[in-house]
Amino acid sequence: MEQTAGAGSGILSEPLMRTLGSIDEFKGRWPMLSRLPKERLGFHRREMVISTIVSSCRMDGIDIDAAQLRELLARQGGVHDLRSRQERMAAGLARVMREIMDTARDEAFSTALLRRLHLALLRHSPEDELHRGEYRWVALEPSNLDSFASCLWERSADTMEPFSPSTIPAEMERLVSTTLSSLESGPAHPIVTVAWFTARLLAVHPFQSAMGRLSRAASLLLMLRSGYEHLLYHSLDALLEERREEYHNRLAGALGAAAPADPEADGEHGLLSWTRFFASTILSQCEAAESRMKGELLLAPLPGLSEEILSLARQQGRVTLGAAGRMTGANRNTLKVHFRRLCAQGLLAMHGSGRGVWYSPE
């Protein structure tokens, strides 16, 4: 049975297992791939934030582009400087992203933190003053849903059973507790747990509005807390926006899944389908982040020793650690660092294993 939830157990299907394995293999390589000057890493983080805010807002029906957002952030001097509801919504998400980057990653994940993030999302919106950071006190109806929630409702109305306001506090405590337990001690893979958390959060729908932006921000926060640092360097939300139709369909199909599903009954809709989509999108993010880092590394000048190793490989068609040591006189451990870096940059390819390892120029 395929594992689908933070509290679930079972055997991962082969396709999902391969996807998760590829993501975790990339996660292990990330420290070497991201060996860039701090100012360049900072640039890519800022670009990710801009892209995330723009894409997340647009998926919630808030029309803003990157140029408008940059201008907004450059002049923002308080709520009176925000000229439209679109700007107020974008400024709220910018505030949430700053919290995630600066402080929230190191705080205990709790219902209080989620309420604070929701408060920040709507901080600049006077029309949302009564319910920002507060659990909803009215029943969900098509007439009182925002753009993102309406989109999911249309696709899941036949299977979704809305939670009544009186059940929300207990459901949220249970959701956070189950998620934390799974992330800290398993048995589910972190990405499987975060996928389940996202679907469950949207099914409970604890706040009246802004659930799309909140769910994506909370998922990013949980992934960063689980060590997936590469998500800071290419926007996952931008990829979700590119696949918006499938994103809506897969997620809507999972909203009625309160517990692990039977994979044979799941078909192309349900929690398993959403988990596979979520994992495959993260794998695409890995590939985009790798391409971005390799592009930067190729532009950076190679250290002298790396140049020597690469020259040997090109002259002879292949090179080993031992041969490089004899030719350069460099320490073996130092050589290992340079070989790993050259492989990460895509300049060398490793072949074989153990004592038989050798490298060829790409």
C-alpha positions as CSV (number, residue, x, y, z in Angstrom):
1,M,0.0,0.0,0.0
2,E,1.4,3.4,-1.0
3,Q,2.2,5.7,1.9
4,T,0.1,8.9,1.7
5,A,-0.1,10.7,5.0
6,G,1.9,12.1,7.9
7,A,0.4,9.5,10.2
8,G,0.2,6.8,7.5
9,S,2.3,3.7,7.0
10,G,2.9,1.4,4.1
11,I,5.1,0.9,1.1
12,L,5.9,3.6,-1.4
13,S,5.1,2.8,-5.0
14,E,8.0,2.5,-7.4
15,P,7.4,5.7,-9.4
16,L,7.0,7.8,-6.3
17,M,9.9,6.1,-4.6
18,R,12.2,6.9,-7.5
19,T,11.0,10.6,-7.5
20,L,11.6,11.0,-3.8
21,G,15.0,9.3,-4.2
22,S,16.0,11.6,-6.9
23,I,15.0,14.6,-4.8
24,D,17.0,13.4,-1.8
25,E,20.0,12.6,-4.0
26,F,19.9,16.2,-5.2
27,K,19.4,17.5,-1.6
28,G,22.7,15.7,-0.7
29,R,24.5,17.3,-3.7
30,W,23.1,20.8,-3.0
31,P,25.9,22.0,-0.6
32,M,28.5,21.5,-3.4
33,L,26.2,22.9,-6.1
34,S,25.5,26.1,-4.1
35,R,29.1,27.1,-3.4
36,L,28.7,30.6,-4.7
37,P,29.7,34.0,-3.2
38,K,27.2,35.2,-0.6
39,E,26.1,38.1,-2.7
40,R,25.2,35.8,-5.6
41,L,23.2,33.5,-3.4
42,G,21.5,36.5,-1.9
43,F,20.6,37.6,-5.4
44,H,19.0,34.3,-6.3
45,R,17.1,34.2,-3.0
46,R,15.6,37.6,-3.7
47,E,14.6,36.6,-7.2
48,M,12.9,33.5,-5.8
49,V,10.9,35.6,-3.4
50,I,9.8,38.0,-6.1
51,S,8.8,35.1,-8.4
52,T,7.0,33.3,-5.5
53,I,5.0,36.4,-4.5
54,V,4.0,37.1,-8.1
55,S,3.0,33.5,-8.9
56,S,1.2,32.8,-5.6
57,C,-0.8,36.1,-5.9
58,R,-1.8,35.3,-9.5
59,M,-2.9,31.8,-8.5
60,D,-5.2,33.5,-6.0
61,G,-6.7,35.9,-8.6
62,I,-4.5,38.9,-7.6
63,D,-3.1,40.5,-10.8
64,I,0.4,41.7,-10.3
65,D,3.7,41.2,-12.3
66,A,7.3,41.3,-11.3
67,A,7.9,44.9,-12.4
68,Q,4.9,46.1,-10.4
69,L,6.1,44.2,-7.3
70,R,9.6,45.5,-7.5
71,E,8.3,49.1,-7.7
72,L,5.9,48.4,-4.9
73,L,8.6,47.0,-2.6
74,A,10.9,49.9,-3.5
75,R,8.4,52.6,-2.4
76,Q,6.5,50.8,0.3
77,G,6.2,53.2,3.2
78,G,3.2,51.8,5.1
79,V,-0.4,50.9,4.5
80,H,-1.2,54.4,3.1
81,D,1.4,53.9,0.4
82,L,-0.5,50.9,-1.0
83,R,-2.7,52.0,-3.9
84,S,-5.0,49.0,-4.5
85,R,-6.2,45.8,-3.0
86,Q,-3.8,43.9,-5.3
87,E,-0.9,45.9,-3.8
88,R,-2.1,45.3,-0.3
89,M,-2.3,41.5,-0.9
90,A,1.1,41.4,-2.5
91,A,2.6,43.4,0.4
92,G,1.1,41.0,2.9
93,L,2.7,38.0,1.1
94,A,6.0,39.8,1.0
95,R,5.7,40.2,4.8
96,V,5.1,36.5,5.2
97,M,8.1,35.6,3.0
98,R,10.3,37.8,5.1
99,E,9.1,36.0,8.3
100,I,9.8,32.6,6.7
101,M,13.3,33.6,5.6
102,D,14.2,35.5,8.8
103,T,12.5,33.9,11.9
104,A,9.7,31.4,11.3
105,R,12.1,28.6,10.1
106,D,13.6,28.5,13.6
107,E,10.3,28.7,15.6
108,A,8.2,25.8,16.8
109,F,5.6,25.0,14.1
110,S,2.2,25.5,15.7
111,T,-1.3,26.7,15.2
112,A,-0.2,30.0,16.7
113,L,2.4,30.4,14.0
114,L,-0.1,29.6,11.2
115,R,-2.5,32.2,12.7
116,R,0.3,34.7,12.8
117,L,1.2,34.1,9.2
118,H,-2.4,34.5,8.2
119,L,-2.5,37.8,10.1
120,A,0.6,38.9,8.2
121,L,-0.9,38.0,4.9
122,L,-3.9,40.3,5.4
123,R,-2.0,42.9,7.6
124,H,-2.4,45.7,5.0
125,S,-6.1,44.9,4.2
126,P,-8.6,46.9,6.2
127,E,-11.5,45.0,4.7
128,D,-10.2,41.8,6.2
129,E,-9.5,43.2,9.6
130,L,-12.2,41.2,11.4
131,H,-11.0,37.8,10.3
132,R,-7.3,38.0,9.7
133,G,-5.5,35.6,12.0
134,E,-8.8,34.4,13.3
135,Y,-10.5,31.0,12.5
136,R,-13.6,31.4,10.4
137,W,-16.9,31.5,12.3
138,V,-19.2,31.0,9.3
139,A,-19.9,27.9,7.2
140,L,-18.2,27.5,3.8
141,E,-20.5,28.4,0.9
142,P,-19.7,29.1,-2.7
143,S,-20.8,32.7,-2.2
144,N,-18.2,33.5,0.5
145,L,-15.1,31.9,-1.1
146,D,-12.2,33.7,-2.6
147,S,-10.9,32.9,-6.1
148,F,-8.6,30.0,-5.2
149,A,-11.0,28.3,-2.9
150,S,-13.8,28.7,-5.4
151,C,-11.7,27.0,-8.0
152,L,-11.1,24.0,-5.7
153,W,-14.7,23.9,-4.6
154,E,-15.9,23.6,-8.2
155,R,-13.7,20.6,-8.7
156,S,-14.4,18.9,-5.4
157,A,-18.0,19.8,-4.4
158,D,-19.1,16.2,-4.9
159,T,-16.5,14.7,-2.5
160,M,-15.7,17.5,-0.1
161,E,-17.5,17.8,3.3
162,P,-16.8,21.2,4.7
163,F,-15.7,21.4,8.4
164,S,-18.0,23.3,10.6
165,P,-16.5,26.3,12.4
166,S,-16.9,24.6,15.8
167,T,-14.6,21.8,14.8
168,I,-11.7,23.9,13.5
169,P,-9.7,24.5,16.6
170,A,-9.5,20.8,17.5
171,E,-8.9,19.8,13.8
172,M,-6.0,22.3,13.5
173,E,-4.3,21.1,16.7
174,R,-4.6,17.5,15.4
175,L,-3.3,18.5,12.0
176,V,-0.2,20.3,13.4
177,S,0.5,17.5,15.9
178,T,0.3,14.8,13.3
179,T,2.4,16.7,10.9
180,L,5.2,17.4,13.4
181,S,5.1,13.8,14.7
182,S,5.5,12.5,11.1
183,L,8.3,14.9,10.2
184,E,10.2,14.2,13.4
185,S,9.9,10.4,13.6
186,G,8.3,9.1,10.4
187,P,7.3,6.8,9.1
188,A,6.3,8.9,6.1
189,H,8.9,10.7,3.9
190,P,8.9,14.5,4.6
191,I,7.6,15.3,1.1
192,V,4.7,12.9,1.5
193,T,3.9,14.4,4.9
194,V,3.9,18.0,3.5
195,A,1.7,17.0,0.6
196,W,-0.8,15.5,3.1
197,F,-0.6,18.5,5.3
198,T,-1.3,20.8,2.4
199,A,-4.4,18.9,1.3
200,R,-5.7,18.5,4.9
201,L,-5.1,22.2,5.7
202,L,-7.2,23.2,2.6
203,A,-9.9,20.6,3.5
204,V,-10.3,22.1,7.0
205,H,-10.1,25.6,5.5
206,P,-9.6,27.2,9.0
207,F,-9.6,30.8,7.7
208,Q,-12.2,32.7,5.7
209,S,-9.8,33.7,2.9
210,A,-6.2,33.7,1.6
211,M,-5.9,29.9,2.1
212,G,-4.1,29.4,-1.2
213,R,-1.3,31.7,-0.3
214,L,-1.2,30.4,3.3
215,S,-1.0,26.8,2.2
216,R,1.8,27.4,-0.2
217,A,3.8,29.5,2.3
218,A,3.3,26.9,5.1
219,S,4.4,24.1,2.8
220,L,7.5,26.0,1.9
221,L,8.2,26.6,5.6
222,L,7.9,22.9,6.4
223,M,10.1,21.9,3.5
224,L,12.8,24.3,4.6
225,R,12.6,23.0,8.1
226,S,13.1,19.5,6.7
227,G,16.4,20.6,5.0
228,Y,15.3,21.3,1.4
229,E,17.4,24.5,1.1
230,H,17.4,24.4,-2.7
231,L,13.8,25.7,-2.6
232,L,15.2,29.1,-1.7
233,Y,16.8,29.4,-5.2
234,H,14.0,28.7,-7.7
235,S,10.4,29.3,-7.0
236,L,8.2,26.2,-6.5
237,D,5.1,28.5,-6.8
238,A,6.2,29.6,-10.3
239,L,6.3,25.9,-11.4
240,L,2.8,25.3,-9.8
241,E,1.5,28.3,-11.7
242,E,2.9,26.9,-15.0
243,R,0.9,23.7,-14.2
244,R,-2.0,25.5,-12.7
245,E,-4.8,23.4,-14.2
246,E,-3.2,20.1,-13.1
247,Y,-2.4,21.7,-9.7
248,H,-6.0,22.6,-9.1
249,N,-7.3,19.2,-10.3
250,R,-4.9,17.1,-8.3
251,L,-5.3,19.2,-5.2
252,A,-9.1,19.3,-5.4
253,G,-9.2,15.6,-5.7
254,A,-7.3,15.2,-2.4
255,L,-9.5,17.5,-0.3
256,G,-11.9,14.7,0.7
257,A,-9.0,12.5,1.9
258,A,-8.9,12.7,5.6
259,A,-6.9,9.5,6.0
260,P,-4.5,7.4,3.9
261,A,-6.3,6.1,0.8
262,D,-6.4,2.7,-0.9
263,P,-4.2,3.2,-4.0
264,E,-6.3,0.8,-6.0
265,A,-9.3,3.0,-5.4
266,D,-7.4,6.3,-5.8
267,G,-7.0,6.2,-9.6
268,E,-6.1,9.6,-11.1
269,H,-7.8,11.6,-8.4
270,G,-7.2,11.6,-4.7
271,L,-4.5,12.0,-2.1
272,L,-2.0,9.7,-3.9
273,S,-2.4,11.5,-7.2
274,W,-1.8,14.9,-5.5
275,T,1.3,13.5,-3.7
276,R,2.8,12.3,-6.9
277,F,2.1,15.6,-8.6
278,F,3.6,17.5,-5.6
279,A,6.7,15.4,-5.6
280,S,7.2,15.6,-9.4
281,T,6.9,19.4,-9.2
282,I,9.6,19.5,-6.5
283,L,11.8,17.4,-8.7
284,S,11.4,19.9,-11.5
285,Q,12.3,22.6,-9.0
286,C,15.5,20.7,-8.2
287,E,16.4,20.5,-11.9
288,A,15.7,24.3,-12.4
289,A,17.8,25.2,-9.3
290,E,20.7,22.9,-10.5
291,S,20.6,24.6,-13.9
292,R,20.7,28.0,-12.3
293,M,23.6,27.1,-10.0
294,K,25.6,25.4,-12.7
295,G,25.2,28.4,-14.9
296,E,26.6,30.6,-12.2
297,L,29.5,28.2,-11.5
298,L,30.5,28.1,-15.2
299,L,30.8,31.9,-15.2
300,A,33.0,31.8,-12.1
301,P,36.8,31.4,-12.7
302,L,38.1,28.0,-11.8
303,P,40.8,27.7,-9.1
304,G,44.3,26.9,-10.4
305,L,44.2,23.3,-9.2
306,S,40.8,22.7,-10.8
307,E,42.2,24.1,-14.1
308,E,45.1,21.6,-13.8
309,I,42.8,18.6,-13.2
310,L,40.5,19.6,-16.1
311,S,43.4,20.1,-18.4
312,L,44.7,16.6,-17.5
313,A,41.3,15.1,-18.2
314,R,41.0,16.8,-21.6
315,Q,44.6,15.9,-22.6
316,Q,44.3,12.2,-21.7
317,G,40.5,11.6,-22.1
318,R,40.3,10.5,-18.5
319,V,41.9,11.2,-15.1
320,T,42.0,9.5,-11.7
321,L,42.6,10.9,-8.2
322,G,45.9,9.2,-8.0
323,A,47.1,10.4,-11.4
324,A,46.1,14.0,-10.5
325,G,48.0,13.7,-7.2
326,R,51.2,12.5,-9.0
327,M,50.9,15.3,-11.6
328,T,50.0,18.2,-9.3
329,G,51.6,17.1,-6.0
330,A,48.3,18.2,-4.3
331,N,47.0,16.6,-1.1
332,R,44.5,13.8,-1.7
333,N,41.7,15.3,0.4
334,T,42.2,18.7,-1.3
335,L,41.9,16.9,-4.7
336,K,38.6,15.2,-3.6
337,V,37.1,18.6,-3.0
338,H,38.1,19.9,-6.4
339,F,36.9,16.7,-8.2
340,R,33.5,17.0,-6.5
341,R,33.2,20.6,-7.4
342,L,34.1,19.9,-11.1
343,C,31.5,17.2,-11.2
344,A,28.9,19.5,-9.6
345,Q,29.7,22.1,-12.3
346,G,29.2,19.5,-15.0
347,L,32.8,19.8,-16.2
348,L,33.8,16.2,-15.2
349,A,31.7,13.0,-15.1
350,M,32.5,10.2,-12.6
351,H,32.6,6.6,-13.7
352,G,33.0,3.4,-11.7
353,S,33.1,3.0,-7.9
354,G,35.5,2.5,-5.0
355,R,39.2,2.2,-6.1
356,G,38.2,2.0,-9.7
357,V,36.7,5.5,-9.9
358,W,37.9,7.6,-12.9
359,Y,36.7,10.8,-14.5
360,S,36.1,12.0,-18.0
361,P,35.7,15.6,-19.3
362,E,32.1,16.5,-20.2
